Structure formats: structure tokens, C-alpha cells
Amino acid sequence: MLINKHLEKTVATLNRPRIEWIDIAKAYGIIAIVLGHVLPGSSVAHFLYWWHIPLFFIIAGIFLEPLTNVDDWHRFYERRIKRDLFSYVSLGILLICLYTVIHHKGTQFLMTHLPDLIIGGRTLNFYTSTFWFVNAYLLTIGVVTILISLTKNRIIQFAVVVSGLLLGASYQQVTWMHINGFAMMPWSMDTVLITAFYTYLGYLLFHVNPRWIERAKAAIPIVMTAAIIIFIHLEGEFNFRLSLKSHLIQSSLPRWVALATVPVILTLAIMVCAYVTSHLPIKFGLSLIGRHTLAIMYGHKILLDCCRLIGIDNPLVKLAVGVIFPVIIVLVGQRVQRLIFVPTY
């Protein structure tokens, strides 16, 4: 009977239909990340940093669930950890090697930066500068899954993640630990204090019923609140800068208040926009982009650098290259794989 219960649970998870607006929201998030790297240091980039990374952690929480036995944990590792770890290591090695060749670096450079994949966090730079996200993502979904599995008491769960947020907002970087010249902890561990809050919030708000945000009585106040926040900021009433990779939070509001409100409200507004987009007759391939965000996360830095090397300066062209080419590469790779490994009967 217990086996049948777990089989039913597994089948239900596998047969869960994709929600298109979630894929579109992820597309908006990854486009924002690429655009932030196309326009580094600009006011547009600073605004995008308010919400693009928190959005991915909030969405991650939607798909988490409490685990009750060893088999559940094994499936969690196989489906949520193992594949991303393999991609992280294999693509990390490849991209560090490519940077070494493209920029005519020596063996010393290669040997110096390959261990950065083990250390992670802020030591990851050049073509792997976005790989810190995978560090924080894997740690965060693990921590939040442990939390919701250990106790079903929502008050305890919320108290734990809020305490983490308060601690994470209480300091600027880990000044007491330096690795390779960076103030940081391995694998962006301290960032998890903040990202766990966003992921748990995604679990709390959307796990049972992700479609509540589709209702007008929820969507309209969210969008209006986000618009008010942006307007107040443009009027100079408050400032806010956020870099989760560097663990830098600057705000005229108390830092924990800014962290707990601004990224969350803007992320929810992006989700509303994604839902509206999902009902448009033309979606510009956003659903497809949203299904391949990790490929874009991994690949866009080398593509933007190649644009720079061959003299492409147009921001829109660079954005298109950074977003579209990784998707094309994945689709071609999948097509080739199907042709090579055609089952024979």
C-alpha cells in the first residue's frame, strides 16, 4: 500500500501540466539577467537586479515538496541535484578552457581558475561569473526542502526563514572570511540566508494553488503596488541596490524591509505580466526561452564576449545573441541526440 502511494505521487508529479505563464516569467527573468550584463552599471541594470534573481528562487519554491523517506530523498537528488551538478562541473571546465584559449592565457591561468568551481561563489568570474547562481540554487532548495520536511508547522518554518533573512540583511559581505581575495563564503553559503526566504515564500504562496495570481482581484493590487514602488524610487524618495552574488544591499529603508518587500512585489508583478502575455496571440517564443533558462544562464557570457571581440556593440543585437543562441544550441543538440540514439526494434 505504501509503495502504491509513492507510485501514485510520482505519477502525479510527472503528469503535472506545465503552467505556461511560469515559463514566460522565467523567460522575463533570464532576459533581464542577460540585459543586466549587456548594460552593466546602468540604472536599468540596477533596477533589474532588484528582482531577476529573486524571481528564480521564488519560482523554485513552487516545485518543492516535503520528503518523508529515503526513496523521496533519492528521487530529489536524482531529479533536482545530480543533473545540475553535472552540468555545473562539465560546462564550468569547458568554459574556463575556452576562456583560456580565446584570450591566449597560459596553463597557469587554467590551473588557477579550475579550482574555483570547487570554491564557487565570487571566485567564479569571466565566462563562469553566473555559475554562483547554481551554487546558491542547489544549497537553497536543499535547505528549504529539509525545513519543510522536518516540520509541517508553518509558524516554525516562517520563523526560521525570516530569522535567516534578518541575519543576512544585518551585514555587508563576510568581511571575516576572504578566499582568493574575495570577501565570501564557499559556494555563496551566506547568500542562502536570503534566497531561502524567497524560495520558501514561493513554496508558501504557490505550492498548493499557483493560479491564485491569475485572478484580477489579486493581480491588479500587485501591479499597482509595484508601479507605486517604481514611481516613489524615480521621485527620489528611496534608493535600493541589490547584488546577491556580492551580498551587497544598499537601501534608504531598513535593509531587511527592502529585501522582504521590493523583490517580492516586483517578482509577483512580473508573474502577472507573464500571465497576461500567455494569453496574447503572439508570445515571441517566450515559453521556449523559459524552458531553457539554465542553458542561457551558462552560455550567455561567452556569447557576449564574442560579440565584443568581433565588434558588435548594439545592445539589442547582443541581447538577442545572448538569449537565442544558447536555446538554438540546446535544440540542435537534442535533435542530434535523437538522431544518434534512435531506438531499434
TIROTI-673734 format. One record per residue (C-alpha): x, y, z. Coordinates in steps of 0.5 Angstrom, whole numbers. Layout:
BEGIN
<rec c1="X" c2="Y" c3="Z"/>
...
//
This chain:
BEGIN
<rec c1="0" c2="0" c3="0"/>
<rec c1="6" c2="5" c3="2"/>
<rec c1="9" c2="3" c3="-5"/>
<rec c1="3" c2="5" c3="-9"/>
<rec c1="2" c2="11" c3="-5"/>
<rec c1="9" c2="13" c3="-7"/>
<rec c1="8" c2="11" c3="-14"/>
<rec c1="2" c2="15" c3="-15"/>
<rec c1="5" c2="21" c3="-12"/>
<rec c1="11" c2="20" c3="-17"/>
<rec c1="6" c2="19" c3="-23"/>
<rec c1="2" c2="25" c3="-21"/>
<rec c1="8" c2="30" c3="-21"/>
<rec c1="11" c2="27" c3="-27"/>
<rec c1="4" c2="28" c3="-31"/>
<rec c1="3" c2="35" c3="-28"/>
<rec c1="2" c2="40" c3="-33"/>
<rec c1="7" c2="46" c3="-35"/>
<rec c1="4" c2="53" c3="-33"/>
<rec c1="6" c2="57" c3="-39"/>
<rec c1="6" c2="64" c3="-35"/>
<rec c1="11" c2="61" c3="-30"/>
<rec c1="16" c2="59" c3="-36"/>
<rec c1="14" c2="66" c3="-39"/>
<rec c1="16" c2="69" c3="-32"/>
<rec c1="23" c2="65" c3="-32"/>
<rec c1="24" c2="68" c3="-39"/>
<rec c1="23" c2="75" c3="-37"/>
<rec c1="28" c2="73" c3="-31"/>
<rec c1="33" c2="71" c3="-36"/>
<rec c1="32" c2="76" c3="-41"/>
<rec c1="33" c2="81" c3="-35"/>
<rec c1="40" c2="78" c3="-33"/>
<rec c1="43" c2="78" c3="-40"/>
<rec c1="41" c2="85" c3="-41"/>
<rec c1="44" c2="87" c3="-34"/>
<rec c1="50" c2="84" c3="-37"/>
<rec c1="49" c2="88" c3="-43"/>
<rec c1="49" c2="94" c3="-40"/>
<rec c1="53" c2="93" c3="-33"/>
<rec c1="53" c2="99" c3="-28"/>
<rec c1="47" c2="103" c3="-32"/>
<rec c1="41" c2="105" c3="-28"/>
<rec c1="37" c2="100" c3="-32"/>
<rec c1="42" c2="94" c3="-29"/>
<rec c1="41" c2="97" c3="-22"/>
<rec c1="33" c2="96" c3="-23"/>
<rec c1="34" c2="89" c3="-26"/>
<rec c1="38" c2="87" c3="-20"/>
<rec c1="32" c2="88" c3="-16"/>
<rec c1="28" c2="82" c3="-18"/>
<rec c1="31" c2="78" c3="-23"/>
<rec c1="35" c2="73" c3="-19"/>
<rec c1="30" c2="73" c3="-13"/>
<rec c1="24" c2="71" c3="-18"/>
<rec c1="28" c2="65" c3="-20"/>
<rec c1="29" c2="63" c3="-13"/>
<rec c1="21" c2="64" c3="-11"/>
<rec c1="19" c2="60" c3="-17"/>
<rec c1="24" c2="55" c3="-15"/>
<rec c1="20" c2="54" c3="-8"/>
<rec c1="13" c2="53" c3="-12"/>
<rec c1="16" c2="46" c3="-14"/>
<rec c1="19" c2="44" c3="-7"/>
<rec c1="15" c2="39" c3="-3"/>
<rec c1="16" c2="36" c3="4"/>
<rec c1="20" c2="29" c3="3"/>
<rec c1="18" c2="23" c3="8"/>
<rec c1="23" c2="18" c3="7"/>
<rec c1="30" c2="15" c3="4"/>
<rec c1="27" c2="14" c3="-3"/>
<rec c1="24" c2="21" c3="-4"/>
<rec c1="31" c2="24" c3="-2"/>
<rec c1="34" c2="19" c3="-7"/>
<rec c1="29" c2="22" c3="-12"/>
<rec c1="30" c2="29" c3="-10"/>
<rec c1="38" c2="28" c3="-11"/>
<rec c1="37" c2="25" c3="-18"/>
<rec c1="32" c2="30" c3="-21"/>
<rec c1="34" c2="36" c3="-17"/>
<rec c1="41" c2="36" c3="-16"/>
<rec c1="45" c2="31" c3="-20"/>
<rec c1="44" c2="34" c3="-27"/>
<rec c1="45" c2="41" c3="-25"/>
<rec c1="52" c2="39" c3="-21"/>
<rec c1="54" c2="35" c3="-27"/>
<rec c1="52" c2="41" c3="-32"/>
<rec c1="56" c2="46" c3="-27"/>
<rec c1="62" c2="42" c3="-27"/>
<rec c1="63" c2="40" c3="-34"/>
<rec c1="61" c2="46" c3="-37"/>
<rec c1="65" c2="50" c3="-32"/>
<rec c1="71" c2="46" c3="-34"/>
<rec c1="69" c2="47" c3="-42"/>
<rec c1="68" c2="55" c3="-41"/>
<rec c1="74" c2="56" c3="-37"/>
<rec c1="78" c2="52" c3="-42"/>
<rec c1="75" c2="56" c3="-48"/>
<rec c1="77" c2="63" c3="-44"/>
<rec c1="84" c2="61" c3="-43"/>
<rec c1="84" c2="59" c3="-51"/>
<rec c1="80" c2="65" c3="-53"/>
<rec c1="84" c2="70" c3="-49"/>
<rec c1="91" c2="67" c3="-50"/>
<rec c1="92" c2="65" c3="-43"/>
<rec c1="97" c2="60" c3="-40"/>
<rec c1="97" c2="54" c3="-37"/>
<rec c1="98" c2="58" c3="-30"/>
<rec c1="91" c2="61" c3="-31"/>
<rec c1="88" c2="55" c3="-33"/>
<rec c1="90" c2="51" c3="-26"/>
<rec c1="89" c2="57" c3="-22"/>
<rec c1="82" c2="58" c3="-24"/>
<rec c1="79" c2="51" c3="-25"/>
<rec c1="79" c2="50" c3="-17"/>
<rec c1="74" c2="56" c3="-17"/>
<rec c1="69" c2="51" c3="-19"/>
<rec c1="70" c2="48" c3="-12"/>
<rec c1="70" c2="54" c3="-8"/>
<rec c1="65" c2="57" c3="-12"/>
<rec c1="61" c2="64" c3="-10"/>
<rec c1="65" c2="70" c3="-12"/>
<rec c1="71" c2="67" c3="-14"/>
<rec c1="67" c2="65" c3="-21"/>
<rec c1="69" c2="70" c3="-26"/>
<rec c1="70" c2="71" c3="-33"/>
<rec c1="65" c2="66" c3="-37"/>
<rec c1="63" c2="63" c3="-31"/>
<rec c1="61" c2="69" c3="-27"/>
<rec c1="54" c2="67" c3="-27"/>
<rec c1="55" c2="60" c3="-24"/>
<rec c1="55" c2="63" c3="-17"/>
<rec c1="47" c2="62" c3="-18"/>
<rec c1="48" c2="55" c3="-19"/>
<rec c1="52" c2="54" c3="-12"/>
<rec c1="46" c2="58" c3="-8"/>
<rec c1="41" c2="55" c3="-12"/>
<rec c1="43" c2="48" c3="-10"/>
<rec c1="44" c2="50" c3="-3"/>
<rec c1="38" c2="54" c3="-2"/>
<rec c1="33" c2="48" c3="-5"/>
<rec c1="36" c2="43" c3="0"/>
<rec c1="36" c2="48" c3="6"/>
<rec c1="28" c2="49" c3="4"/>
<rec c1="27" c2="42" c3="3"/>
<rec c1="30" c2="40" c3="9"/>
<rec c1="26" c2="45" c3="13"/>
<rec c1="19" c2="44" c3="10"/>
<rec c1="21" c2="36" c3="11"/>
<rec c1="23" c2="37" c3="19"/>
<rec c1="17" c2="41" c3="21"/>
<rec c1="10" c2="42" c3="18"/>
<rec c1="9" c2="48" c3="23"/>
<rec c1="8" c2="54" c3="18"/>
<rec c1="10" c2="59" c3="24"/>
<rec c1="16" c2="55" c3="25"/>
<rec c1="18" c2="55" c3="18"/>
<rec c1="17" c2="62" c3="17"/>
<rec c1="20" c2="64" c3="23"/>
<rec c1="27" c2="60" c3="21"/>
<rec c1="27" c2="64" c3="14"/>
<rec c1="25" c2="70" c3="17"/>
<rec c1="31" c2="70" c3="22"/>
<rec c1="36" c2="68" c3="16"/>
<rec c1="33" c2="74" c3="12"/>
<rec c1="35" c2="79" c3="18"/>
<rec c1="41" c2="76" c3="19"/>
<rec c1="43" c2="76" c3="12"/>
<rec c1="41" c2="83" c3="12"/>
<rec c1="45" c2="85" c3="18"/>
<rec c1="52" c2="86" c3="15"/>
<rec c1="55" c2="87" c3="8"/>
<rec c1="59" c2="81" c3="6"/>
<rec c1="63" c2="76" c3="10"/>
<rec c1="69" c2="81" c3="12"/>
<rec c1="72" c2="76" c3="17"/>
<rec c1="73" c2="71" c3="11"/>
<rec c1="77" c2="72" c3="5"/>
<rec c1="78" c2="67" c3="-1"/>
<rec c1="83" c2="69" c3="-7"/>
<rec c1="82" c2="76" c3="-5"/>
<rec c1="74" c2="76" c3="-4"/>
<rec c1="70" c2="77" c3="2"/>
<rec c1="66" c2="71" c3="1"/>
<rec c1="64" c2="64" c3="4"/>
<rec c1="65" c2="58" c3="-1"/>
<rec c1="59" c2="57" c3="-5"/>
<rec c1="56" c2="63" c3="-3"/>
<rec c1="53" c2="60" c3="3"/>
<rec c1="52" c2="66" c3="7"/>
<rec c1="47" c2="68" c3="1"/>
<rec c1="43" c2="62" c3="2"/>
<rec c1="40" c2="66" c3="9"/>
<rec c1="37" c2="71" c3="4"/>
<rec c1="35" c2="66" c3="-2"/>
<rec c1="32" c2="61" c3="3"/>
<rec c1="27" c2="67" c3="5"/>
<rec c1="25" c2="68" c3="-3"/>
<rec c1="24" c2="60" c3="-4"/>
<rec c1="20" c2="59" c3="2"/>
<rec c1="16" c2="65" c3="0"/>
<rec c1="15" c2="61" c3="-7"/>
<rec c1="13" c2="55" c3="-3"/>
<rec c1="8" c2="58" c3="2"/>
<rec c1="5" c2="62" c3="-4"/>
<rec c1="4" c2="58" c3="-10"/>
<rec c1="6" c2="51" c3="-8"/>
<rec c1="-2" c2="49" c3="-7"/>
<rec c1="-5" c2="54" c3="-12"/>
<rec c1="0" c2="57" c3="-16"/>
<rec c1="-6" c2="60" c3="-20"/>
<rec c1="-9" c2="65" c3="-15"/>
<rec c1="-5" c2="70" c3="-18"/>
<rec c1="-9" c2="70" c3="-24"/>
<rec c1="-15" c2="73" c3="-21"/>
<rec c1="-16" c2="80" c3="-22"/>
<rec c1="-17" c2="82" c3="-15"/>
<rec c1="-10" c2="79" c3="-14"/>
<rec c1="-6" c2="81" c3="-20"/>
<rec c1="-9" c2="89" c3="-20"/>
<rec c1="-7" c2="91" c3="-13"/>
<rec c1="0" c2="87" c3="-14"/>
<rec c1="2" c2="91" c3="-21"/>
<rec c1="-1" c2="98" c3="-17"/>
<rec c1="4" c2="97" c3="-11"/>
<rec c1="10" c2="95" c3="-16"/>
<rec c1="8" c2="101" c3="-20"/>
<rec c1="8" c2="106" c3="-14"/>
<rec c1="15" c2="103" c3="-11"/>
<rec c1="18" c2="105" c3="-18"/>
<rec c1="15" c2="112" c3="-18"/>
<rec c1="17" c2="113" c3="-11"/>
<rec c1="24" c2="111" c3="-13"/>
<rec c1="24" c2="115" c3="-19"/>
<rec c1="22" c2="121" c3="-15"/>
<rec c1="28" c2="120" c3="-10"/>
<rec c1="24" c2="118" c3="-4"/>
<rec c1="28" c2="112" c3="-3"/>
<rec c1="34" c2="108" c3="-6"/>
<rec c1="36" c2="101" c3="-6"/>
<rec c1="41" c2="97" c3="-9"/>
<rec c1="42" c2="89" c3="-9"/>
<rec c1="47" c2="84" c3="-11"/>
<rec c1="46" c2="78" c3="-8"/>
<rec c1="53" c2="75" c3="-11"/>
<rec c1="57" c2="80" c3="-7"/>
<rec c1="52" c2="80" c3="-2"/>
<rec c1="51" c2="88" c3="-2"/>
<rec c1="45" c2="91" c3="0"/>
<rec c1="44" c2="99" c3="0"/>
<rec c1="38" c2="102" c3="2"/>
<rec c1="35" c2="108" c3="5"/>
<rec c1="30" c2="103" c3="8"/>
<rec c1="32" c2="98" c3="13"/>
<rec c1="35" c2="93" c3="9"/>
<rec c1="31" c2="87" c3="12"/>
<rec c1="25" c2="91" c3="10"/>
<rec c1="27" c2="93" c3="3"/>
<rec c1="29" c2="85" c3="2"/>
<rec c1="23" c2="83" c3="4"/>
<rec c1="18" c2="87" c3="0"/>
<rec c1="21" c2="90" c3="-6"/>
<rec c1="24" c2="84" c3="-10"/>
<rec c1="18" c2="80" c3="-8"/>
<rec c1="13" c2="85" c3="-10"/>
<rec c1="16" c2="86" c3="-17"/>
<rec c1="17" c2="79" c3="-18"/>
<rec c1="10" c2="78" c3="-17"/>
<rec c1="8" c2="84" c3="-22"/>
<rec c1="13" c2="80" c3="-27"/>
<rec c1="9" c2="74" c3="-26"/>
<rec c1="2" c2="78" c3="-27"/>
<rec c1="5" c2="81" c3="-33"/>
<rec c1="7" c2="73" c3="-35"/>
<rec c1="0" c2="71" c3="-34"/>
<rec c1="-2" c2="77" c3="-39"/>
<rec c1="3" c2="75" c3="-44"/>
<rec c1="1" c2="68" c3="-44"/>
<rec c1="-6" c2="70" c3="-47"/>
<rec c1="-3" c2="74" c3="-52"/>
<rec c1="-4" c2="71" c3="-59"/>
<rec c1="4" c2="72" c3="-61"/>
<rec c1="9" c2="70" c3="-55"/>
<rec c1="15" c2="71" c3="-59"/>
<rec c1="18" c2="65" c3="-56"/>
<rec c1="18" c2="67" c3="-49"/>
<rec c1="15" c2="60" c3="-47"/>
<rec c1="21" c2="56" c3="-50"/>
<rec c1="26" c2="61" c3="-47"/>
<rec c1="23" c2="60" c3="-41"/>
<rec c1="24" c2="52" c3="-41"/>
<rec c1="32" c2="53" c3="-43"/>
<rec c1="34" c2="59" c3="-38"/>
<rec c1="39" c2="55" c3="-35"/>
<rec c1="43" c2="54" c3="-42"/>
<rec c1="42" c2="61" c3="-43"/>
<rec c1="45" c2="63" c3="-35"/>
<rec c1="51" c2="58" c3="-37"/>
<rec c1="52" c2="61" c3="-44"/>
<rec c1="51" c2="68" c3="-45"/>
<rec c1="57" c2="71" c3="-42"/>
<rec c1="62" c2="67" c3="-47"/>
<rec c1="57" c2="70" c3="-53"/>
<rec c1="57" c2="77" c3="-50"/>
<rec c1="65" c2="77" c3="-50"/>
<rec c1="65" c2="74" c3="-57"/>
<rec c1="60" c2="80" c3="-59"/>
<rec c1="65" c2="85" c3="-56"/>
<rec c1="71" c2="81" c3="-59"/>
<rec c1="68" c2="82" c3="-66"/>
<rec c1="66" c2="89" c3="-65"/>
<rec c1="58" c2="88" c3="-64"/>
<rec c1="56" c2="94" c3="-60"/>
<rec c1="49" c2="94" c3="-61"/>
<rec c1="45" c2="92" c3="-54"/>
<rec c1="39" c2="89" c3="-57"/>
<rec c1="44" c2="85" c3="-62"/>
<rec c1="48" c2="83" c3="-56"/>
<rec c1="42" c2="81" c3="-52"/>
<rec c1="39" c2="77" c3="-58"/>
<rec c1="45" c2="73" c3="-59"/>
<rec c1="46" c2="72" c3="-51"/>
<rec c1="39" c2="70" c3="-50"/>
<rec c1="37" c2="66" c3="-57"/>
<rec c1="44" c2="62" c3="-59"/>
<rec c1="44" c2="58" c3="-53"/>
<rec c1="37" c2="56" c3="-54"/>
<rec c1="39" c2="54" c3="-61"/>
<rec c1="45" c2="50" c3="-59"/>
<rec c1="41" c2="46" c3="-54"/>
<rec c1="35" c2="45" c3="-59"/>
<rec c1="40" c2="43" c3="-64"/>
<rec c1="44" c2="38" c3="-59"/>
<rec c1="37" c2="35" c3="-57"/>
<rec c1="36" c2="34" c3="-65"/>
<rec c1="43" c2="31" c3="-66"/>
<rec c1="42" c2="26" c3="-60"/>
<rec c1="35" c2="24" c3="-62"/>
<rec c1="38" c2="22" c3="-69"/>
<rec c1="44" c2="18" c3="-66"/>
<rec c1="41" c2="15" c3="-61"/>
<rec c1="35" c2="12" c3="-65"/>
<rec c1="32" c2="6" c3="-61"/>
<rec c1="32" c2="0" c3="-65"/>
<rec c1="27" c2="-5" c3="-65"/>
//
